[in-house]
Amino acid sequence: MKFKEILRKITGNHEVSLALILVLMFIVVDILAGGTFHSGTNIADIFRNNALTLVMSLGMLLVLLTGGIDISITGVLAFSGMSIGLLMKNHVLDSIPLVPRCILLFIIAIAIGSCCGLINGFIIAKGKVSPIICTLGAMYVWRGMAYIISNSAWASAADVAGYSDFGKDGSVGPYIILAAAFIVFFILMKWTGFGRKVYAIGSNKEAAAISGINVDRVQIAVYTIMGSLAGLAGALSVSIYASAQPNMQTGKEMDVIAACVIGGVSMSGGRGTVLGTLLGGIFYAIVYKALPLVGLESIWQNLIKGVIILGVVIINVVTQRMMKRRNLARREI
């Protein structure tokens, strides 16, 4: 009886289920990799190399919770990252000391991303345009802007020297940003009125409007936050990879969406947590890192990655259905 109760608690909580899957997968990969996967250096690399995905997954969590989607985020990332890369390449801010200059560059990238997100949100909320259609067009607009301002040039490691020290291998910069972002969003979604409004809109938009929630304002805020995090990811990308190119991180928006879905975020809105998103991002990062280590050829890696992700999503769907049935059964009683 006790075993059944434990099993019920595990299957009734997606975060617990995913955490157990993560632990099991980590152990298996470590064995296959000859016991080298659990090293501190390797774990640090996993978080550093996936910092962009993890940061943007927080914004995507908000967007998905409202029943929307944003596939323009890597275009925003490229536009904001390329903008600050060109500022450094052309020595625009060289008169400012290094530390204040780096902070200012981050603020500029976040501001550019916020403006892009604000425009997306305004079109979706006020224009009543489908999020997938709006952000599909915006994806090409923001990516195109990155190419236009760069004139197909790029900022090299020499151009971003000094600034790139923040994200270089061994620096704590990316980890501080990751920790701060997840703590802030955990508090935001757990204990603030804004977080409750986001969940309410995703659960039932009409009911939320009737209850007095300004749905348009919340939607615009959500896409603006998503844009600001994409801008932050653009600044991080330039720092971590020591370059700025208009084609950077192309296609990575699907990794962000996958991390959220694996973490239990519903594509139809109203369900998902910051903890689940973190676990989903870590799961995806481990899979991405593990496949080359276990000796799989590159032609098989995307296939295996897709199968693993699909399997986790199916488990998520089955778990949610089981939870719904139990809740219905309790109501009937």
C-alpha positions as CSV (number, residue, x, y, z in Angstrom):
1,M,0.0,0.0,0.0
2,K,2.8,2.4,0.8
3,F,4.5,1.6,-2.5
4,K,1.3,2.5,-4.3
5,E,1.0,5.8,-2.5
6,I,4.6,6.7,-3.3
7,L,4.0,5.8,-6.9
8,R,0.9,7.9,-7.0
9,K,2.7,10.9,-5.6
10,I,5.5,10.5,-8.2
11,T,3.2,10.1,-11.2
12,G,1.0,12.9,-9.8
13,N,3.8,15.5,-9.9
14,H,5.5,16.2,-13.2
15,E,8.5,17.9,-11.6
16,V,9.2,14.8,-9.4
17,S,8.8,12.4,-12.3
18,L,11.1,14.5,-14.5
19,A,13.7,14.8,-11.7
20,L,13.8,11.0,-11.3
21,I,14.2,10.6,-15.1
22,L,17.0,13.1,-15.1
23,V,18.9,11.3,-12.3
24,L,18.5,7.9,-14.1
25,M,19.6,9.3,-17.4
26,F,22.5,11.0,-15.8
27,I,23.7,7.8,-14.2
28,V,23.3,5.8,-17.5
29,V,25.2,8.4,-19.5
30,D,27.9,8.6,-16.9
31,I,28.4,4.8,-17.1
32,L,28.4,4.9,-21.0
33,A,30.9,7.8,-21.0
34,G,33.3,5.9,-18.7
35,G,32.5,7.8,-15.5
36,T,33.6,11.2,-16.9
37,F,30.2,12.8,-17.3
38,H,29.7,13.7,-13.7
39,S,32.8,15.8,-13.4
40,G,32.4,19.4,-12.1
41,T,33.9,20.8,-15.3
42,N,31.5,18.9,-17.5
43,I,28.5,20.0,-15.5
44,A,29.6,23.6,-15.6
45,D,30.0,23.4,-19.3
46,I,26.5,22.0,-19.7
47,F,25.0,25.1,-17.9
48,R,27.4,27.6,-19.7
49,N,26.7,26.2,-23.2
50,N,23.0,26.2,-22.6
51,A,22.7,29.5,-20.7
52,L,20.9,31.1,-23.7
53,T,18.3,28.4,-23.9
54,L,17.7,28.4,-20.2
55,V,17.4,32.2,-20.0
56,M,14.9,32.4,-22.9
57,S,12.9,29.4,-21.6
58,L,11.7,31.6,-18.7
59,G,10.2,34.1,-21.2
60,M,8.8,31.3,-23.3
61,L,7.2,29.9,-20.1
62,L,5.2,33.1,-19.7
63,V,4.2,33.2,-23.3
64,L,3.1,29.6,-23.4
65,L,1.2,30.0,-20.1
66,T,-1.0,32.7,-21.8
67,G,-1.7,30.3,-24.7
68,G,0.7,32.1,-27.1
69,I,4.0,31.3,-28.7
70,D,7.0,33.3,-29.8
71,I,9.3,32.0,-32.5
72,S,11.0,35.3,-33.2
73,I,13.2,35.1,-30.2
74,T,16.4,34.2,-31.9
75,G,15.9,37.0,-34.4
76,V,15.6,39.4,-31.5
77,L,18.7,37.8,-30.0
78,A,20.6,38.3,-33.2
79,F,19.4,41.9,-33.6
80,S,20.3,42.9,-30.1
81,G,23.6,41.0,-30.0
82,M,24.7,42.4,-33.4
83,S,23.8,45.9,-32.2
84,I,26.1,45.8,-29.2
85,G,28.7,44.0,-31.3
86,L,28.8,46.8,-33.8
87,L,29.1,49.4,-30.9
88,M,32.2,47.6,-29.8
89,K,33.6,47.1,-33.3
90,N,33.2,50.8,-34.0
91,H,34.6,51.8,-30.6
92,V,31.5,53.9,-29.8
93,L,31.7,53.4,-26.1
94,D,35.5,53.1,-25.6
95,S,35.7,56.3,-23.5
96,I,33.7,54.6,-20.7
97,P,35.6,52.3,-18.3
98,L,35.3,48.6,-18.9
99,V,32.9,47.5,-16.2
100,P,30.4,50.3,-16.6
101,R,30.7,49.8,-20.4
102,C,29.8,46.1,-20.1
103,I,26.8,46.9,-17.9
104,L,25.7,49.5,-20.4
105,L,26.0,47.1,-23.3
106,F,23.8,44.6,-21.5
107,I,21.3,47.3,-20.8
108,I,21.3,48.4,-24.5
109,A,20.7,44.8,-25.6
110,I,17.9,44.2,-23.1
111,A,16.3,47.5,-24.2
112,I,16.4,46.6,-27.9
113,G,14.9,43.2,-27.1
114,S,12.2,44.8,-25.0
115,C,11.2,47.1,-27.8
116,C,11.0,44.1,-30.2
117,G,8.9,42.2,-27.7
118,L,6.7,45.2,-27.1
119,I,5.9,45.5,-30.8
120,N,5.2,41.8,-31.0
121,G,2.9,42.0,-28.0
122,F,1.1,45.1,-29.2
123,I,0.3,43.5,-32.6
124,I,-0.9,40.3,-31.0
125,A,-3.0,41.9,-28.2
126,K,-4.4,44.9,-29.9
127,G,-4.4,43.7,-33.5
128,K,-5.8,40.3,-32.5
129,V,-3.2,38.6,-34.7
130,S,-2.4,34.9,-34.1
131,P,0.8,34.7,-32.1
132,I,2.3,32.1,-34.5
133,I,1.6,34.3,-37.5
134,C,2.9,37.5,-35.9
135,T,6.1,36.0,-34.5
136,L,6.8,34.1,-37.7
137,G,6.8,37.3,-39.6
138,A,8.7,39.1,-36.8
139,M,11.4,36.3,-36.9
140,Y,12.3,37.4,-40.4
141,V,12.0,41.1,-39.6
142,W,14.4,41.0,-36.6
143,R,16.8,38.7,-38.2
144,G,16.7,40.9,-41.3
145,M,17.5,43.9,-39.2
146,A,20.5,42.1,-37.8
147,Y,21.8,41.7,-41.4
148,I,21.0,45.2,-42.4
149,I,22.8,47.0,-39.5
150,S,25.8,44.7,-39.9
151,N,25.9,45.0,-43.7
152,S,26.8,41.3,-43.6
153,A,29.9,42.1,-41.5
154,W,30.6,40.6,-38.0
155,A,32.3,41.5,-34.8
156,S,35.4,39.3,-34.1
157,A,36.9,38.3,-30.8
158,A,39.3,41.2,-31.0
159,D,36.4,43.6,-31.4
160,V,34.7,42.3,-28.2
161,A,37.8,41.9,-26.2
162,G,37.3,42.7,-22.5
163,Y,33.5,42.4,-22.8
164,S,33.9,38.7,-23.6
165,D,35.7,38.1,-20.3
166,F,32.3,38.1,-18.6
167,G,31.2,34.9,-20.4
168,K,34.5,33.2,-21.1
169,D,35.2,29.7,-19.9
170,G,35.9,29.8,-16.1
171,S,34.0,33.0,-15.5
172,V,31.0,33.0,-13.1
173,G,29.1,35.6,-15.1
174,P,26.7,33.3,-17.0
175,Y,26.0,31.3,-13.8
176,I,25.1,34.4,-11.8
177,I,22.7,35.6,-14.5
178,L,21.1,32.2,-14.7
179,A,20.7,31.9,-10.9
180,A,19.3,35.4,-10.6
181,A,16.9,35.0,-13.5
182,F,15.4,31.8,-12.1
183,I,15.1,33.1,-8.6
184,V,13.3,36.3,-9.8
185,F,10.9,34.4,-12.0
186,F,10.2,31.8,-9.3
187,I,9.1,34.6,-7.0
188,L,7.3,36.4,-9.8
189,M,5.2,33.4,-10.8
190,K,4.7,32.0,-7.2
191,W,3.9,35.0,-5.1
192,T,2.9,38.0,-7.3
193,G,-0.4,39.2,-8.7
194,F,1.1,39.3,-12.2
195,G,1.9,35.6,-12.0
196,R,-1.6,34.8,-11.0
197,K,-3.0,36.9,-13.9
198,V,-0.8,35.0,-16.4
199,Y,-2.1,31.7,-15.2
200,A,-5.7,33.0,-15.2
201,I,-5.5,34.2,-18.8
202,G,-4.0,30.9,-20.0
203,S,-6.7,28.8,-18.1
204,N,-9.6,30.9,-19.4
205,K,-9.1,34.2,-21.2
206,E,-12.8,35.2,-21.2
207,A,-13.2,34.4,-17.6
208,A,-10.1,36.3,-16.7
209,A,-11.4,39.4,-18.6
210,I,-14.8,39.2,-16.8
211,S,-13.0,39.0,-13.5
212,G,-11.4,42.4,-14.2
213,I,-8.0,41.4,-15.6
214,N,-6.7,43.6,-18.4
215,V,-5.9,40.7,-20.8
216,D,-4.3,42.9,-23.4
217,R,-2.0,44.6,-21.0
218,V,-0.8,41.3,-19.5
219,Q,-0.2,39.9,-23.0
220,I,1.8,42.9,-24.0
221,A,3.8,42.7,-20.8
222,V,4.5,39.0,-21.4
223,Y,5.9,39.5,-24.9
224,T,7.9,42.5,-23.7
225,I,9.5,40.3,-21.0
226,M,10.2,37.6,-23.6
227,G,11.9,40.2,-25.8
228,S,14.0,41.5,-22.9
229,L,15.2,38.0,-22.1
230,A,16.0,37.4,-25.8
231,G,18.0,40.7,-25.7
232,L,19.8,39.5,-22.6
233,A,20.5,36.2,-24.3
234,G,21.9,38.2,-27.3
235,A,24.3,40.0,-24.9
236,L,25.3,36.7,-23.3
237,S,25.8,35.1,-26.7
238,V,28.3,37.8,-27.7
239,S,30.1,37.4,-24.4
240,I,30.2,33.6,-24.3
241,Y,31.1,33.0,-27.9
242,A,33.3,36.2,-28.2
243,S,31.7,37.2,-31.5
244,A,28.6,38.8,-33.0
245,Q,27.2,37.6,-36.3
246,P,23.8,38.2,-37.9
247,N,23.1,34.5,-38.2
248,M,23.9,33.6,-34.6
249,Q,21.7,31.0,-32.8
250,T,19.5,30.4,-35.9
251,G,16.9,27.7,-35.2
252,K,17.5,27.7,-31.5
253,E,14.0,28.9,-30.7
254,M,12.9,25.2,-31.1
255,D,15.3,24.2,-28.3
256,V,13.7,26.8,-26.1
257,I,10.2,25.6,-26.8
258,A,11.3,22.0,-26.4
259,A,12.8,22.7,-23.0
260,C,9.5,24.2,-21.8
261,V,7.3,21.4,-23.2
262,I,9.6,18.8,-21.6
263,G,9.3,20.7,-18.4
264,G,5.5,20.2,-18.4
265,V,4.4,23.6,-19.8
266,S,1.1,23.2,-21.7
267,M,1.1,24.5,-25.2
268,S,-2.6,25.4,-24.7
269,G,-1.8,27.6,-21.7
270,G,-2.5,27.7,-18.0
271,R,-0.1,25.0,-16.8
272,G,3.6,25.0,-16.2
273,T,6.1,26.1,-13.5
274,V,9.5,27.7,-13.3
275,L,11.0,24.6,-11.6
276,G,9.6,22.4,-14.4
277,T,11.1,24.7,-17.0
278,L,14.5,24.5,-15.3
279,L,14.3,20.7,-15.2
280,G,13.2,20.6,-18.9
281,G,16.1,22.8,-19.9
282,I,18.6,20.7,-17.9
283,F,17.1,17.5,-19.5
284,Y,17.5,18.9,-23.0
285,A,21.1,20.2,-22.2
286,I,22.1,16.7,-20.9
287,V,20.7,15.0,-24.0
288,Y,22.5,17.5,-26.2
289,K,25.8,17.0,-24.4
290,A,25.5,13.2,-23.9
291,L,24.9,12.0,-27.4
292,P,28.4,12.8,-28.8
293,L,30.0,11.5,-25.6
294,V,28.5,8.0,-25.9
295,G,29.9,7.6,-29.4
296,L,26.8,8.2,-31.5
297,E,27.5,9.4,-35.1
298,S,26.3,12.9,-35.9
299,I,23.7,11.6,-38.4
300,W,22.0,9.7,-35.6
301,Q,22.1,12.4,-33.0
302,N,19.1,14.5,-34.1
303,L,17.0,11.3,-34.5
304,I,17.8,10.0,-31.0
305,K,17.3,13.5,-29.5
306,G,13.9,13.7,-31.1
307,V,12.8,10.2,-29.9
308,I,13.9,11.0,-26.4
309,I,12.1,14.3,-26.3
310,L,9.0,12.8,-27.8
311,G,9.1,10.0,-25.2
312,V,9.3,12.5,-22.3
313,V,6.4,14.6,-23.8
314,I,4.2,11.4,-24.1
315,I,5.0,10.6,-20.5
316,N,4.0,14.1,-19.6
317,V,0.7,13.9,-21.4
318,V,-0.1,10.5,-19.8
319,T,0.7,11.8,-16.4
320,Q,-1.5,14.9,-16.8
321,R,-4.4,12.7,-18.0
322,M,-4.0,10.4,-14.9
323,M,-4.1,13.5,-12.7
324,K,-7.2,14.8,-14.4
325,R,-9.0,11.4,-13.9
326,R,-8.0,11.3,-10.3
327,N,-9.3,14.8,-9.7
328,L,-12.6,13.9,-11.5
329,A,-12.9,10.8,-9.4
330,R,-12.5,12.8,-6.2
331,R,-15.2,15.3,-7.3
332,E,-17.6,12.5,-8.0
333,I,-17.1,11.1,-4.6
